[in-house]
């Protein structure tokens, strides 16, 4: 038996799976299958791959595709170190396109290619508009596969970038299947630590909207230019905008 | 000291104790990532044979992390109780396994605990099958007290874990009520804060304490902030029952967590001075997990399970109320799949119990690990048979703040039902008084509805 009144009493205060009722000591069938569905979708999101032709088409014609040294998803999951290193051939290709002082925009699959596929086009467009207005020179967008956050360091270094802006799929949770995070790293080069980055996370339709995320990223980059650094030394003090439905 | 062993006509060499321990460890991704795992199944069993022949006394003379470099090594070697060790002092690691299985009873194991070092315990676990890890741990008795009695035979306690993505007090309270109605909360009502600052901590602590007082629940609360934040809250007069901290098995791992043994001592003394425990003064709560040392690059070339056992030597120096490994949280690069998570969870429970700790396990996984609810059911059931002190209770197994899956309140009901276990006695009596011991009411009891007003 389910207990609808208990569900109503508790569920209005939380998105957690409260008030599920019980059958014996177990969850009722509907609640059990709701969970299985959420987990199945999260698993599929982890193992999904970017649709490169579709992504290239929406990002514009100058996209540079690069790979990490993790040859497939299993290697990616088992060896985070390989996901942080560029494939040797791709390092040379990037170096040929170096634009000293630019901002490098990187779209990376991370742990959720489907989330990136859905949100990177609008997010990249919003970022390009804001950053161009702030006077930044933008390198052609880079799309990186089997990529960890720190792969951006090597990409940025190869391009001679002043800063790298990495849009990357976040690990899917049961209730957030499509989250993208932005990591900003000033003077990117291999060996940067996570303490030297700023992160804007939970960018998704039910979380932080793309316009708001782009506004925060632009604020942080402007502050990083003044400070000459990102990371723990740079606190996000960008003015809060009123909560609006995400765009 | 170097070790050699012949298997299948090949002679395998192990240059020191740490490499012998690492090569003897059943396979897991984190040891491969660290470059310390055996290169073949034959090398692994060669290391296990050599390890089985090693006298337990050897562990008092060679540590896997040098004494001079590490305060954790100094802690357990300086504090070693030779009298307690005497009954097994003549045994090898292999002989110790046989003794644990055939001869040891609950009283002998309790008396032995101060005589064991974590590296002895890690070593014997490496030559145990899952059933050995279960049957030996099931003989251990560890009882701790703060406002109730945890770890009595025939009991299984649950930590109620009501995490909210923005620390909204009503979101936390709704999850607590849901958990109480499903019999959870006797280990602790423990919230992981989304934001680790002292104002937020004080606000959550006040809310938890008021809720506990309002319903006279015989349990303890905890907000799992950093120990330094908790110390600030104590200075401000906040109602701190338990002091929480994540800890590791080397000095450098602990430094990466921003703690040291002296800081933990200071925090424990500050909380003891509040005198909030009514039945006992076990008030430290530690979380641990294989892989944290490698993640902090503080593993000294050791395998992750040996370092994890060393973590328990840190924990036992502080007479904790609760200790649990968060076994599947760290991700597939350390424990790849359900098989590796299952083995690690049982090893952690076994090692903690042999060292005398009130050992629980967060039976859990992330969405990028090769694991699912079936794996968690199997591990929960095995741990229940092994006599695990407590497990987690999260609404519907889905932690909406930490974005991982742990055991649900329902899983706790299941484990107690199939294993014939009850909650801690004081809490069981409270559930009876509230009329929620046998069944979950269909409406929020009127007495509780006010908590959400």
HADDOCK unambig.tbl for C-alpha pairs under 7 A between the chains (distance, minus, plus):
assign (segid A and resid 3 and name CA) (segid B and resid 442 and name CA) 5.13 0.50 0.50
assign (segid A and resid 5 and name CA) (segid B and resid 442 and name CA) 6.64 0.50 0.50
assign (segid A and resid 5 and name CA) (segid B and resid 443 and name CA) 5.67 0.50 0.50
assign (segid A and resid 6 and name CA) (segid B and resid 442 and name CA) 5.86 0.50 0.50
assign (segid A and resid 6 and name CA) (segid B and resid 443 and name CA) 4.79 0.50 0.50
assign (segid A and resid 6 and name CA) (segid B and resid 444 and name CA) 5.77 0.50 0.50
assign (segid A and resid 9 and name CA) (segid B and resid 444 and name CA) 6.93 0.50 0.50
assign (segid A and resid 10 and name CA) (segid B and resid 174 and name CA) 5.38 0.50 0.50
assign (segid A and resid 13 and name CA) (segid B and resid 170 and name CA) 5.92 0.50 0.50
assign (segid A and resid 13 and name CA) (segid B and resid 171 and name CA) 4.99 0.50 0.50
assign (segid A and resid 13 and name CA) (segid B and resid 174 and name CA) 6.33 0.50 0.50
assign (segid A and resid 14 and name CA) (segid B and resid 171 and name CA) 4.67 0.50 0.50
assign (segid A and resid 14 and name CA) (segid B and resid 174 and name CA) 6.97 0.50 0.50
assign (segid A and resid 16 and name CA) (segid B and resid 395 and name CA) 6.22 0.50 0.50
assign (segid A and resid 16 and name CA) (segid B and resid 400 and name CA) 5.97 0.50 0.50
assign (segid A and resid 17 and name CA) (segid B and resid 395 and name CA) 5.04 0.50 0.50
assign (segid A and resid 17 and name CA) (segid B and resid 396 and name CA) 4.98 0.50 0.50
assign (segid A and resid 17 and name CA) (segid B and resid 398 and name CA) 6.96 0.50 0.50
assign (segid A and resid 18 and name CA) (segid B and resid 175 and name CA) 6.35 0.50 0.50
assign (segid A and resid 18 and name CA) (segid B and resid 178 and name CA) 6.00 0.50 0.50
assign (segid A and resid 18 and name CA) (segid B and resid 395 and name CA) 5.41 0.50 0.50
assign (segid A and resid 18 and name CA) (segid B and resid 396 and name CA) 6.82 0.50 0.50
assign (segid A and resid 19 and name CA) (segid B and resid 178 and name CA) 6.35 0.50 0.50
assign (segid A and resid 25 and name CA) (segid B and resid 410 and name CA) 5.84 0.50 0.50
assign (segid A and resid 25 and name CA) (segid B and resid 413 and name CA) 5.43 0.50 0.50
assign (segid A and resid 25 and name CA) (segid B and resid 414 and name CA) 5.32 0.50 0.50
assign (segid A and resid 26 and name CA) (segid B and resid 410 and name CA) 5.48 0.50 0.50
assign (segid A and resid 26 and name CA) (segid B and resid 414 and name CA) 6.78 0.50 0.50
assign (segid A and resid 27 and name CA) (segid B and resid 410 and name CA) 6.58 0.50 0.50
assign (segid A and resid 42 and name CA) (segid B and resid 367 and name CA) 6.32 0.50 0.50
assign (segid A and resid 43 and name CA) (segid B and resid 367 and name CA) 5.86 0.50 0.50
assign (segid A and resid 43 and name CA) (segid B and resid 368 and name CA) 6.85 0.50 0.50
assign (segid A and resid 46 and name CA) (segid B and resid 368 and name CA) 6.16 0.50 0.50
assign (segid A and resid 77 and name CA) (segid B and resid 332 and name CA) 6.32 0.50 0.50
assign (segid A and resid 77 and name CA) (segid B and resid 333 and name CA) 6.09 0.50 0.50
assign (segid A and resid 78 and name CA) (segid B and resid 29 and name CA) 6.74 0.50 0.50
assign (segid A and resid 78 and name CA) (segid B and resid 332 and name CA) 6.22 0.50 0.50
assign (segid A and resid 78 and name CA) (segid B and resid 333 and name CA) 4.38 0.50 0.50
assign (segid A and resid 79 and name CA) (segid B and resid 33 and name CA) 6.63 0.50 0.50
assign (segid A and resid 79 and name CA) (segid B and resid 333 and name CA) 6.28 0.50 0.50
assign (segid A and resid 172 and name CA) (segid B and resid 367 and name CA) 6.63 0.50 0.50
assign (segid A and resid 173 and name CA) (segid B and resid 367 and name CA) 6.83 0.50 0.50
assign (segid A and resid 173 and name CA) (segid B and resid 403 and name CA) 4.79 0.50 0.50
assign (segid A and resid 173 and name CA) (segid B and resid 404 and name CA) 6.50 0.50 0.50
assign (segid A and resid 174 and name CA) (segid B and resid 403 and name CA) 6.96 0.50 0.50
